[in-house]
Amino acid sequence: MIKNLPLILLLLIGAPLFAQDAPAAPTETLAKSEISYTDALILGVVEGITEYLPISSTGHLILTNAVLGLDTDTVLTDDNGKPIETEDGLLTLKDVANAYAIIIQAGAIAAVIMLYWSRLVDMLMGVLGKSKSGLLLLRNILTAFMPAVVLGLLLDDFIESKLFHPIPIAIALIAGAFLMLGVECWRKKQPPSPEDAGHDLHEITMRQSLIVGFLQCVAMWPGTSRSMMTIVGGYVIGLTPKRAAEFSFLLGLITLSAASAYKALTLGPVMMKAIDPGPALFGIVVAWISAMLAVKWLVNYLSKHGLGLFAWYRIVLAIVVLAFFL
């Protein structure tokens, strides 16, 4: 199954885009549990598979929301039929779907915690003064995370209002694909080295970590891919594909945790008035299982083949998106 993940990926994610004959979402005020178990299953699979692959999980989730009819401005109501209000106005189905796309990342977070438990323990030992390598790794991860903290808070509202749409995503998919192809051409011209050569993650400098951190911020444009930008950043600072992927996973752990916590705190209470907790938790579990499979496959695949497959996939997906949404 792991060896055939690229084909499974194309079938699971590409197929819904062709399901345009499905009934449109009703235009009247919708019931509280509009995000159903079926929606949660689909979104969980998409999130888990795409979160750490360099193809943009946010972009895929926004596209999936559009296909499932979850991106409407329908005002949601509570159990008493009263419209739900937030600080920014009435709560819409699109607000909930966009927030859910971030909160569901908890499943992907859990996958990295389980797969890279030894790295996390090493960082904990570093905090306790018992592991120099763990302390240095934690320093590098936090350094790379800082640019996203500043720019994320400044640009969050602008990004959600202007870029959470299919066409901007298609543009980012294509731009990212050409960047990946260019980086792969550059990397293949470098002298070959064993997979265990080069820097380990605790050996890179704060300056190198900061470079990766700023590149991660480019992925705030949905469709770019946080994983893609951090892996490319890892290549730039001299990491091997395997270690670049590992740094991407560990950086993603803190970045995704912060984003999920922020959305849970800001929209969590009102979201619970609009949807049942069952589908939300179910989607997180599905994301966890699928992310476990995707992460294990990606590390092995990158070491042997690089980013080319994902670049071409992005171009094909962008063409499909433009064909359906232009």
PAVEX-959908 format. One record per atom (N, C-alpha, C): residue in one letter; x, y, z. Coordinates in steps of 0.2 Angstrom, whole numbers, plus 2048, in hexadecimal, padded with zeros to 3 digits. Layout:
! PAVEX-959908
AXYZ...
//
This chain:
! PAVEX-959908
M8047FA800M800800800M804806800I80A806804I80E80C805I81180E7FEK8138087FAK8178097F4K81280C7EFN80C80B7EFN80780E7EAN8048147EDL8068187F2L80381E7F4L8028237EFP8078247EAP8068297E5P7FF8287E2L7FE8227E0L7F88207DCL7F28217E0I7F281F7E6I7ED8207EBI7EB8277ECL7F182B7EDL7F08327EEL7EC8357E8L7EE8347E2L7EB8377DCL7E38357DCL7E282E7DEL7DB82C7DDL7D782F7E3L7D98307E9L7D68327EFL7D483A7EEI7D983D7ECI7D98457ECI7D78477E5G7D98447DFG7D78477D9G7CF8457D7A7CD83F7D9A7C783D7D7A7C18427D9P7C18447E0P7BB8497E1P7BB84F7DDL7C08517DAL7C08577D6L7BC8567CFF7BB84F7CEF7B784E7C8F7B084C7CAA7AE84D7D0A7A784B7D2A7A38517D2Q7A38557CDQ7A085C7CDQ79885B7CCD7968557CAD78F8547C9D78B8527D0A78F8527D6A78C8517DCA7878577DEP7828557E1P77D85B7E3P7808607E7A77E8667E5A78186C7E8A77E86D7EFA7828707F3A7808717FAA77A8767FAP7758747FEP76F8787FFP77187F801T76C8847FET76E88B800T76A88D806E766889809E76388C80FE76788B815T76588E81BT76988D821T76A885823L770883824L77287C825L77287A82CA77187482DA771871834A778871837K77887083DK77E870841K78386C83FS78286683DS78786183BS788860834E789866831E78A866829E790862827I79686382BI79C85F82AI79A85882CS799853828S79684D82AS79C84882AY79B84282CY7A083D82DY7A383B826T79F83B821T7A283A81AT7A7840818D7A584681AD7A984C819D7B084B81DA7AF849823A7B5848828A7BA843825L7B783E822L7BB838820L7BF83B81AI7BC83E815I7BF84080FI7C4846811L7C384A815L7C7850818L7CD84D81CG7CC848820G7D1845824G7D684181FV7D483D81AV7D883A816V7DC83F812V7D984480FV7DD84A80BV7E284D810E7E084F816E7E585281AE7EB84E81CG7E984881EG7EF843820G7F484281BI7F1841815I7F683F80FI7FA84580DT7F684B80DT7F985180AT7FD85580EE7FC854815E80085981AE807859819Y80A853818Y811853818Y814852811L81085080CL812850806L813857803P8178587FEP81885F7FCP8138617F6I80D8617F8I8088627F3I8028677F6S8038697FCS7FF86E800S7F886B802S7F8869809S7F286780CS7ED86C80CT7EE87280ET7E987780ET7E6878808G7EA879802G7E78797FCG7E28747FAH7E486D7FCH7E08687FAH7DA8687FEL7DA86A805L7D486A809L7CF870807I7D2875804I7CE87A802I7CA8787FBL7CE8757F7L7CB8727F1L7C686D7F3T7C78687F8T7C38637FAT7BC8667FDN7BD86B801N7B786F804N7B38727FEA7B68747F9A7B28777F3A7AE8717F0V7B186B7EFV7AE8667ECV7A88637F0L7A98637F6L7A48607FBL79F8657FDG79F86B7FAG79A8707FBG79B874802L7A1874805L7A287680CL7A487D80CD7A5880806D7A8887805D7A388D804T79D88B806T797890805T79789580BD79389B80AD7928A080FD78C89F812T789899812T783897816T78489981EV78089C821V78089E828V77E89882CL782896831L781890835L77D89283BT77988E83ET77588F843T77688A849D77488C84FD775888855D76F883856D76F88085BD76987B85CD76287E85CN76288585EN75C88885EN75A88C858G75E88B853G75D88E84CG75F89584CK763897851K76589E851K76C89E84DP76D8A3848P7738A4845P7798A584AI77F8A2849I7848A284DI7898A884CE78A8AC851E78E8B2850E7958B1852T79A8B484FT7A18B4851T7A38BC851E7A98BD853E7AB8C4854E7AB8C784DD7AC8C3848D7AC8C6841D7A68C683DG7A08C4841G79A8C383DG7978BD83EL7928BB83AL78F8B583AL7938AF838L7938A983BL7978A3839L7948A0833T79889F82ET79689C828T799895828L796891823L79988A822L7A088A820K7A288F81CK7A9890819K7AE89181FD7AB896824D7B0897829D7B189182DV7AC88C82EV7AD886832V7B288182EA7B1881828A7B487C823A7BC87E823N7BD885823N7C4887823N7C8886829A7C488782FA7C7886835A7C887E836Y7C387A834Y7C4873835Y7CA871831A7CB87482BA7D1871827A7D887282BI7D8877830I7DE878834I7DD87483AI7D887383DI7D786F844I7D8868842I7D686683CI7D785E83BI7DF85D83AQ7E386283AQ7EA86083AQ7ED85D840A7E985D845A7EA85984BA7EC85284AG7E984F845G7EA848843G7F1847840A7F384C83CA7FA84C839A7FF84D83EI7FE852843I802853849I80384D84DA7FE84984EA7FF843852A80383E84EA80383E848A807839844A80E83A845V810841844V817842845V81A84184CI815842851I817841858I81983A859M815835856M81682E857M81C82C853L81D82E84DL82382C849L82982F84BY82983584EY83083884FY830839857W82E83485BW82D835862W834836865S839832862S840832864S843839864R84283D85ER84484385DR841848862L83B847864L83784B869L83A84A870V83B844871V83E842878V845846878D849845873D850848873D84F850874M84A853871M84985A872M84785C87AL84385787CL841858883L847857888M84B852886M85185188AM85685788AG85685B884G85A861883G857866888V851867888V84E86C88DV85086B894L850864896L85286289CL85A86289EG85E864898G865865899G86885E898K865859895K868852895K86A85088ES869855889S86A853882S86C85A87EK87285A87CK874860879K871860872S87185B86FS86E85A868S86785C868G86385986DG85C85B86DG85B86286EL85F865872L85E86D873L85F87186DL86586F869L866872863L86187185EL85E86B85EL858869859L85286E85BL85186E861L84B872863L84C879861R85287C862R854883861R853884859N85587F855N85488084EN84D88084CI84987B84FI84287B84DI83E88284FL840884855L83C88A857L83F890853T845890851T84789684DT844896846A843890843A83F88F83DA83889183DF835890843F82E891844F82D899845M83189D848M8308A4849M82D8A8844P8308A883EP82D8AC838P8268AB837A8238A4838A81C8A3837A8188A683CV81B8A6842V8178A9848V8158B0846V81A8B4844V8198BB843V8158BC83DL8178B9837L8138BB831L80C8B7831G80B8B1834G8058AE835G8008B2838L8028B583EL7FD8BA841L7FB8C083DL8008C383AL7FF8C9836L7FA8C8830L7FB8C282CL7F88C1826L7F28BC826D7F08B982CD7EB8B482CD7E58B6829D7E28BC82BD7DC8BE828D7DC8BF821F7E28C281EF7E28C4817F7E38BD813I7E68B8816I7E78B2812I7E18AF811E7DD8AE817E7D68AB817E7D18AE812S7D18B5812S7CD8B880ES7CE8B9806K7D58B9805K7D78BA7FEK7DA8B37FAL7DC8AF7FEL7E08A97FBL7DD8A27FCF7D88A2800F7D489B801F7CF89A7FCH7D289A7F5H7CD8997F0H7D18957EBP7CD8917E6P7D088C7E2P7D688F7DDI7D48957DAI7D98987D5I7DF89A7D8P7E089E7DEP7E689F7E1P7EA8987E3I7E68937E5I7E988D7E6I7ED88A7E0A7E988A7DAA7EC8877D4A7F288B7D2I7F28927D3I7F88967D1I7FE8937D6A7FD8927DCA8028907E1A8048897DFL8008857DDL80287E7DBL80787E7D6I8058827D1I80A8827CBI8108857CCA81088B7D0A81788E7D2A81B88A7D6G8188867DBG81C8827DFG81F87C7DBA81B87A7D6A81D8747D2A8248767CEF82487C7CBF82A87E7C8F83087F7CCL82E8827D2L8338827D7L83687C7D9M8328777DAM8348707DCM83986D7D6L83686E7D0L83A86B7CAL84186E7CAG8418757CBG8478797CBG84C8767D0V84A8767D6V84E8737DCV85086C7DBE84C8687D8E84E8617D7E8548617D1C8538657CCC8598657C7C85F8687CBW85F86D7CFW86586F7D2W86886A7D7R8638677DBR8668627DFR86985C7DCK86785A7D6K86A8547D3K8708567D0K87285C7CFK87885E7CCK87E85E7D2Q87B85E7D8Q88085E7DDQ8848577DEP88A8577E1P88D8517E1P88984C7E6P8888467E4P8858417E8P88883F7EES88483E7F4S88783D7FAS8828387FDP885834802P88182F806P87B832809E87682E80BE87083180EE871833815D876830818D87883281FD87D83781FA87F83A81AA88483F81AA88184681BG88584B81CG88285281DG880853824H87D859825H87B85B82CH87585782FD876855835D870853839D86C85983BL86685883DL86185E83EL864862844H867860848H86A86484EH87086884CE873866846E879869844E87986F840I87387083DI872876839I87287D83ET87388283BT87488883FT86D88C83FM86D891844M867895844M86589883ER86A89B83BR86989E834R86689A82FQ86889482FQ86688F82AQ85E88D82CS85D88D832S85688B835S852891833L854897833L85089D832L84E89D82AI85389B826I85289B81FI84C89681EV84C890821V84688C820V84088F822G840892828G83A89582BG83789A826F83B89F823F8388A481FF8358A0819L83989B816L836898810L82F894812Q82F892818Q82888F81AQ82389481AC82489B81BC81F8A081BC81C8A1814V82089F80FV81D8A0808V81789B807A81789680BA81289180BA80B89380EM80B899811M80589C814M80089D80EW80389E808W7FE89E802W7FC897801P7F5895802P7F388E801P7F488C7FAG7F78867F9G7F98837F3G8008827F2T8048867F6T80B8867F6T80E8807F9S80C87E7FFS80E878803S81487A808R81287A80ER81787B813R81C876813S81A86F812S81F86A811S82486B80CM82186D806M82686E800M82B874801M828879804M82D87F805M83287D80BT831879810T836877815T83A872812I83886E80EI83D86980BI84186C806V83F871802V8438757FEV848879802G84687C808G84A87F80CG85087B80FG84E874810G853870813G85886E80EY85686D807Y85B86C802Y85F872801V85D878802V86187E801V86687F806I86587D80DI86A87D812I86E877812G86D87280EG87286D80DG870866811L869866812L86785F815L86585A810T866854811T86484F80DT85C84E80CP85A84B807P85284B807P84F84880DK852843810K84F840816K84F84481BR85484881DR85584C822R851853821A85085581BA84C85B819A84585981BA843853819A83C85181BA83B851822E84084E826E83F84D82DE83E854830F84285982EF842860831F83B86382FS839861829S832864827S82D86182CF82D85B82DF828858832F82885B839L82F85B83BL82F85E842L82D865843L82F86983EL82D87083DL82587183DG82386C838G81B86C837G81886A83EL81B866842L818865848L81686B84DI81B86F84DI81A875851I81587A84DT81687B847T813880843T80B87E843L80A877841L803875841L800875848S80387484DS801874854S7FE87B855A803880854A801887855A7FB889851A7FB88784BA7F5889846A7EE886849S7EF88084AS7E987C84DS7E687F853A7EB880858A7E988385FA7E688A85EY7E988E859Y7E6895858Y7DF894856K7DE890851K7D788F84EK7D288C853A7D5888857A7D088485CA7CE88A862L7D388E863L7D1893868L7CD899866T7CE89B85FT7CA8A085DT7C389E85AL7C3898857L7BC896854L7BA890857G7BD88C85BG7BB88685EG7B4886862P7B388B866P7AD88B86AP7A788C865V7A8891860V7A289285CV7A188C857M7A7889855M7A6883851M7A287D854M7A387C85AM7A087785EM79887885EK79687E85DK78F88085CK78C87E855A79187E851A78F87D84AA790876847I79487284AI79586B848I79686684ED79486084DD79585B852D79D859853P79F858859P7A685685AP7A884F857G7A384B856G7A4844853G7A884484CP7A5848847P7A9848841P7AF84C841A7B0851846A7B6854846A7BC84F849L7BA84B84EL7BF847851L7C084184CF7BB83F849F7BC839844F7C183C83EG7C084283CG7C5844837G7CC845839I7CD84683FI7D4847842I7D7840843V7D383B844V7D6834845V7D783183EV7D3833839V7D5831832V7DB834830A7DC83B831A7E283E82FA7E883B832W7E7839838W7ED83683CW7EF830839I7EB82B837I7ED825834I7F082682DS7ED82A829S7EF82C822S7F682F822A7F7834827A7FD838828A803833829M80182E82EM806829830M809826829L805823825L80782081FL80A82581AA80882B81AA80B830815A812831817V81383381DV81A835820V81F82F81FK81D829821K822823820K824822819W81F823814W82082280DW82582880AL82382E80CL82783480AL82E83480BV830832811V837832813V83B82D80EN83882780DN83C823809N83C825801Y8368287FFY83582A7F8Y83A82F7F6L83A8347FBL83F83A7F9L8468387F8S8488347FDS84F8317FCS85182E7F6K84C82B7F2K84D8287ECK84B82C7E6H8468307E6H8438337E0H84383A7E0G84383E7E6G8438457E6G83C8477E6L83B84E7E4L8358517E4L8318517DDG83484E7D8G83184F7D1G82A84D7D1L8288477D3L8218447D3L81C8497D6F81E84C7DBF8198517DEF8188577DAA81E8597D7A81D85F7D2A81885E7CDW8198587C9W8148577C4W80D8567C6Y80C8537CCY8068527CFY8028597D0R80685D7D3R8048647D4R8018687CDI8058677C8I80486A7C2I7FD8677BFV7FC8607BFV7F685D7BDV7F085F7C1L7F185F7C8L7EC8627CCL7EA8697CBA7EF86D7C9A7ED8747C8A7E98757C1I7EB8717BCI7E78717B6I7E086F7B7V7DF86A7BBV7D88677BDV7D486D7C0V7D78707C5V7D48757C9V7D287B7C5L7D787D7C0L7D58837BCL7D08817B7A7CF87B7B5A7CA8787B0A7C38797B3F7C38777BAF7BC8777BDF7BA87D7C0F7BF8827C2F7BD8877C6F7BE88E7C2L7C188E7BCL7C18947B8L7BB8967B5
//
